[in-house]
Amino acid sequence: MRRITLLVVLIAFTFSCGGQWPVLQCVAWANMIREYSEMAPVTQAITMTFSGQYPCALCKVIAEKKQAENTKVAMLFQHEKKLSSSVFLVTARSITVSPQDFVASSQFLQTRSETPPTPPPRFA
């Protein structure tokens, strides 16, 4: 059961980091090598696959999706930067601390005068 849980967590982490694109790209490359090797020798099929001159439909879709995902991340990062600076300004202005707050809180931090109880002796 623990192995299944770890496997599910690993898969979820991989997909959350964008790991589906390299996996799909490997599938596309394997499929291209298989298709091109039917028309040409294997060495030429491998060369055609990795040259970039003959992309398959899956390779084109993967490239489009990766580009769209990268632009979303860039836009989110820009919005995050704008939001974080405005939130910091609002928070910094709304917090006011006076010396009386520290004096009042220090009264609650008094030390105890009694010693802790001693445990009863253990019998061996």
Secondary structure, 3 states (H helix, E strand, C coil): CHHHHHHHHHHHHHHHCCCHHHHHHHHHHHHHHHHHHHHCCHHHHHHHHHHCCCCCHHHHHHHHHHHHHHHHHHHHHHHHHHHHHHHHHHHHHHCCCCHHHHHHHHCCCCCCCCCCCCCCCCCC
